[in-house]
Amino acid sequence: MRKAISTGATPLLPIGVIARRSGVPVSTIHFYESKGLISSVRSEGNQRRYAPVVLRYIAVIKVAQRTGIPLEDIGAALSRFPPGSKLSASQWKTLASGWRDGLDERINKLTRLRDELNQCIGCGCLSLEECPLRNPGDVLGTKGAGARILERP
């Protein structure tokens, strides 16, 4: 195993160590870096080196991605904090609460979709047997195009 090099008091880790410790492939680390989510410095031999705090950032990114939050939103949320800062429990709470409303909305839409998947979605086609019951007279068609029942707030 490679040893970490350090600049001053901060040990810097090679990409292989970051990949192993974070559980993500080297290519994913490169991708996150290309998106500005994490950063590295170059060694004298022009190899990438990372501060240990990058492991925390990758963990936050992975959790956010698992909930379906787009990388752009993750980057915007992380950009509120100084680059390379060690995210505290309070900062994590701020990030999580900022994402909570969007997640709750998506959960509600997905629950409704699951529950109504086999029923009319209010598309205005009047071709499904249930439409006269759920959309009599194509009332939803006057409210705009698309799956109106599914898209309701």
LOSEDREN-810913 format. One record per residue (C-alpha): residue in three letters; y, z, x; residue number from 1. Coordinates in steps of 0.2 Angstrom, whole numbers. Layout:
BEGIN
sedren: ALA, yy: Y, zz: Z, xx: X, filo: NUM .
...
% end
This chain:
BEGIN
sedren: MET, yy: 0, zz: 0, xx: 0, filo: 1 .
sedren: ARG, yy: 17, zz: -4, xx: 6, filo: 2 .
sedren: LYS, yy: 30, zz: 9, xx: 10, filo: 3 .
sedren: ALA, yy: 47, zz: 10, xx: 2, filo: 4 .
sedren: ILE, yy: 62, zz: 6, xx: 13, filo: 5 .
sedren: SER, yy: 78, zz: 15, xx: 10, filo: 6 .
sedren: THR, yy: 96, zz: 13, xx: 11, filo: 7 .
sedren: GLY, yy: 104, zz: 30, xx: 14, filo: 8 .
sedren: ALA, yy: 96, zz: 42, xx: 2, filo: 9 .
sedren: THR, yy: 89, zz: 30, xx: -11, filo: 10 .
sedren: PRO, yy: 72, zz: 23, xx: -7, filo: 11 .
sedren: LEU, yy: 70, zz: 5, xx: -12, filo: 12 .
sedren: LEU, yy: 53, zz: -2, xx: -18, filo: 13 .
sedren: PRO, yy: 45, zz: -19, xx: -15, filo: 14 .
sedren: ILE, yy: 42, zz: -29, xx: -31, filo: 15 .
sedren: GLY, yy: 23, zz: -26, xx: -29, filo: 16 .
sedren: VAL, yy: 25, zz: -8, xx: -31, filo: 17 .
sedren: ILE, yy: 37, zz: -10, xx: -46, filo: 18 .
sedren: ALA, yy: 24, zz: -22, xx: -54, filo: 19 .
sedren: ARG, yy: 10, zz: -10, xx: -52, filo: 20 .
sedren: ARG, yy: 20, zz: 6, xx: -57, filo: 21 .
sedren: SER, yy: 28, zz: -3, xx: -72, filo: 22 .
sedren: GLY, yy: 12, zz: -12, xx: -78, filo: 23 .
sedren: VAL, yy: 21, zz: -29, xx: -79, filo: 24 .
sedren: PRO, yy: 18, zz: -45, xx: -69, filo: 25 .
sedren: VAL, yy: 29, zz: -50, xx: -55, filo: 26 .
sedren: SER, yy: 34, zz: -65, xx: -65, filo: 27 .
sedren: THR, yy: 41, zz: -54, xx: -79, filo: 28 .
sedren: ILE, yy: 51, zz: -44, xx: -66, filo: 29 .
sedren: HIS, yy: 58, zz: -60, xx: -60, filo: 30 .
sedren: PHE, yy: 62, zz: -65, xx: -78, filo: 31 .
sedren: TYR, yy: 70, zz: -48, xx: -82, filo: 32 .
sedren: GLU, yy: 81, zz: -50, xx: -66, filo: 33 .
sedren: SER, yy: 86, zz: -68, xx: -71, filo: 34 .
sedren: LYS, yy: 92, zz: -61, xx: -88, filo: 35 .
sedren: GLY, yy: 102, zz: -48, xx: -79, filo: 36 .
sedren: LEU, yy: 92, zz: -34, xx: -86, filo: 37 .
sedren: ILE, yy: 88, zz: -27, xx: -69, filo: 38 .
sedren: SER, yy: 94, zz: -30, xx: -52, filo: 39 .
sedren: SER, yy: 87, zz: -30, xx: -34, filo: 40 .
sedren: VAL, yy: 94, zz: -31, xx: -16, filo: 41 .
sedren: ARG, yy: 87, zz: -41, xx: -2, filo: 42 .
sedren: SER, yy: 79, zz: -34, xx: 13, filo: 43 .
sedren: GLU, yy: 83, zz: -40, xx: 31, filo: 44 .
sedren: GLY, yy: 67, zz: -51, xx: 28, filo: 45 .
sedren: ASN, yy: 75, zz: -58, xx: 12, filo: 46 .
sedren: GLN, yy: 62, zz: -49, xx: 1, filo: 47 .
sedren: ARG, yy: 67, zz: -41, xx: -16, filo: 48 .
sedren: ARG, yy: 69, zz: -22, xx: -16, filo: 49 .
sedren: TYR, yy: 72, zz: -12, xx: -31, filo: 50 .
sedren: ALA, yy: 79, zz: 6, xx: -34, filo: 51 .
sedren: PRO, yy: 66, zz: 17, xx: -42, filo: 52 .
sedren: VAL, yy: 77, zz: 18, xx: -58, filo: 53 .
sedren: VAL, yy: 72, zz: 0, xx: -62, filo: 54 .
sedren: LEU, yy: 55, zz: 8, xx: -67, filo: 55 .
sedren: ARG, yy: 64, zz: 17, xx: -81, filo: 56 .
sedren: TYR, yy: 74, zz: 1, xx: -86, filo: 57 .
sedren: ILE, yy: 58, zz: -9, xx: -87, filo: 58 .
sedren: ALA, yy: 50, zz: 5, xx: -98, filo: 59 .
sedren: VAL, yy: 65, zz: 4, xx: -110, filo: 60 .
sedren: ILE, yy: 64, zz: -15, xx: -111, filo: 61 .
sedren: LYS, yy: 45, zz: -14, xx: -114, filo: 62 .
sedren: VAL, yy: 48, zz: -2, xx: -129, filo: 63 .
sedren: ALA, yy: 62, zz: -12, xx: -136, filo: 64 .
sedren: GLN, yy: 52, zz: -28, xx: -135, filo: 65 .
sedren: ARG, yy: 37, zz: -20, xx: -143, filo: 66 .
sedren: THR, yy: 48, zz: -16, xx: -158, filo: 67 .
sedren: GLY, yy: 54, zz: -34, xx: -159, filo: 68 .
sedren: ILE, yy: 71, zz: -32, xx: -152, filo: 69 .
sedren: PRO, yy: 77, zz: -48, xx: -144, filo: 70 .
sedren: LEU, yy: 81, zz: -47, xx: -125, filo: 71 .
sedren: GLU, yy: 99, zz: -52, xx: -128, filo: 72 .
sedren: ASP, yy: 101, zz: -36, xx: -139, filo: 73 .
sedren: ILE, yy: 92, zz: -26, xx: -126, filo: 74 .
sedren: GLY, yy: 104, zz: -32, xx: -112, filo: 75 .
sedren: ALA, yy: 119, zz: -29, xx: -123, filo: 76 .
sedren: ALA, yy: 113, zz: -11, xx: -126, filo: 77 .
sedren: LEU, yy: 110, zz: -8, xx: -108, filo: 78 .
sedren: SER, yy: 126, zz: -15, xx: -102, filo: 79 .
sedren: ARG, yy: 135, zz: 0, xx: -110, filo: 80 .
sedren: PHE, yy: 130, zz: 10, xx: -96, filo: 81 .
sedren: PRO, yy: 134, zz: 8, xx: -77, filo: 82 .
sedren: PRO, yy: 123, zz: -4, xx: -68, filo: 83 .
sedren: GLY, yy: 108, zz: 5, xx: -60, filo: 84 .
sedren: SER, yy: 112, zz: 22, xx: -68, filo: 85 .
sedren: LYS, yy: 98, zz: 33, xx: -72, filo: 86 .
sedren: LEU, yy: 97, zz: 33, xx: -91, filo: 87 .
sedren: SER, yy: 97, zz: 51, xx: -97, filo: 88 .
sedren: ALA, yy: 88, zz: 58, xx: -113, filo: 89 .
sedren: SER, yy: 105, zz: 57, xx: -121, filo: 90 .
sedren: GLN, yy: 108, zz: 39, xx: -117, filo: 91 .
sedren: TRP, yy: 91, zz: 34, xx: -123, filo: 92 .
sedren: LYS, yy: 95, zz: 43, xx: -139, filo: 93 .
sedren: THR, yy: 110, zz: 32, xx: -140, filo: 94 .
sedren: LEU, yy: 100, zz: 17, xx: -137, filo: 95 .
sedren: ALA, yy: 87, zz: 21, xx: -150, filo: 96 .
sedren: SER, yy: 99, zz: 26, xx: -163, filo: 97 .
sedren: GLY, yy: 108, zz: 10, xx: -161, filo: 98 .
sedren: TRP, yy: 92, zz: 0, xx: -164, filo: 99 .
sedren: ARG, yy: 86, zz: 11, xx: -178, filo: 100 .
sedren: ASP, yy: 96, zz: 3, xx: -193, filo: 101 .
sedren: GLY, yy: 90, zz: -14, xx: -188, filo: 102 .
sedren: LEU, yy: 72, zz: -8, xx: -186, filo: 103 .
sedren: ASP, yy: 73, zz: 0, xx: -203, filo: 104 .
sedren: GLU, yy: 79, zz: -16, xx: -211, filo: 105 .
sedren: ARG, yy: 65, zz: -26, xx: -203, filo: 106 .
sedren: ILE, yy: 52, zz: -13, xx: -209, filo: 107 .
sedren: ASN, yy: 59, zz: -14, xx: -227, filo: 108 .
sedren: LYS, yy: 58, zz: -33, xx: -227, filo: 109 .
sedren: LEU, yy: 41, zz: -34, xx: -219, filo: 110 .
sedren: THR, yy: 34, zz: -21, xx: -231, filo: 111 .
sedren: ARG, yy: 42, zz: -31, xx: -246, filo: 112 .
sedren: LEU, yy: 34, zz: -47, xx: -239, filo: 113 .
sedren: ARG, yy: 17, zz: -39, xx: -237, filo: 114 .
sedren: ASP, yy: 18, zz: -32, xx: -255, filo: 115 .
sedren: GLU, yy: 24, zz: -48, xx: -263, filo: 116 .
sedren: LEU, yy: 15, zz: -61, xx: -252, filo: 117 .
sedren: ASN, yy: 3, zz: -66, xx: -266, filo: 118 .
sedren: GLN, yy: 17, zz: -67, xx: -279, filo: 119 .
sedren: CYS, yy: 32, zz: -78, xx: -283, filo: 120 .
sedren: ILE, yy: 46, zz: -77, xx: -269, filo: 121 .
sedren: GLY, yy: 59, zz: -84, xx: -281, filo: 122 .
sedren: CYS, yy: 61, zz: -101, xx: -272, filo: 123 .
sedren: GLY, yy: 67, zz: -109, xx: -288, filo: 124 .
sedren: CYS, yy: 53, zz: -122, xx: -289, filo: 125 .
sedren: LEU, yy: 46, zz: -116, xx: -306, filo: 126 .
sedren: SER, yy: 29, zz: -122, xx: -301, filo: 127 .
sedren: LEU, yy: 20, zz: -106, xx: -299, filo: 128 .
sedren: GLU, yy: 12, zz: -97, xx: -314, filo: 129 .
sedren: GLU, yy: 22, zz: -81, xx: -311, filo: 130 .
sedren: CYS, yy: 39, zz: -89, xx: -310, filo: 131 .
sedren: PRO, yy: 42, zz: -87, xx: -329, filo: 132 .
sedren: LEU, yy: 39, zz: -69, xx: -327, filo: 133 .
sedren: ARG, yy: 48, zz: -65, xx: -311, filo: 134 .
sedren: ASN, yy: 62, zz: -79, xx: -312, filo: 135 .
sedren: PRO, yy: 64, zz: -84, xx: -330, filo: 136 .
sedren: GLY, yy: 75, zz: -99, xx: -333, filo: 137 .
sedren: ASP, yy: 76, zz: -101, xx: -314, filo: 138 .
sedren: VAL, yy: 90, zz: -88, xx: -314, filo: 139 .
sedren: LEU, yy: 88, zz: -86, xx: -295, filo: 140 .
sedren: GLY, yy: 91, zz: -104, xx: -292, filo: 141 .
sedren: THR, yy: 109, zz: -101, xx: -297, filo: 142 .
sedren: LYS, yy: 111, zz: -88, xx: -283, filo: 143 .
sedren: GLY, yy: 107, zz: -100, xx: -269, filo: 144 .
sedren: ALA, yy: 94, zz: -110, xx: -260, filo: 145 .
sedren: GLY, yy: 78, zz: -102, xx: -252, filo: 146 .
sedren: ALA, yy: 67, zz: -88, xx: -256, filo: 147 .
sedren: ARG, yy: 79, zz: -77, xx: -266, filo: 148 .
sedren: ILE, yy: 67, zz: -63, xx: -270, filo: 149 .
sedren: LEU, yy: 61, zz: -61, xx: -253, filo: 150 .
sedren: GLU, yy: 79, zz: -62, xx: -246, filo: 151 .
sedren: ARG, yy: 86, zz: -49, xx: -257, filo: 152 .
sedren: PRO, yy: 94, zz: -34, xx: -248, filo: 153 .
% end
